[in-house]
């Protein structure tokens, strides 16, 4: 079995990393917006954190950084 040259493998994997980073950025925005919607529904970031079993800091930071709130 002949393996592709390392440069070709690197380029292929580098393209994949770029695609994944782009998908991650979009997912973080959607997640932040969902959390902001939860905050609007439940009344506070604390309530969202409690409902999800996550820390308040993680929830609040995600809302601030990634939502359009």
Buried (B, 14 or more C-beta within 10 A) or exposed (E): EEEEEEEEEEEEEEEEEEEEEEEEEEEBBEBBBBBBBBBEEBEBBEBBBEEEEEEBEEBBBBBEEBBEE
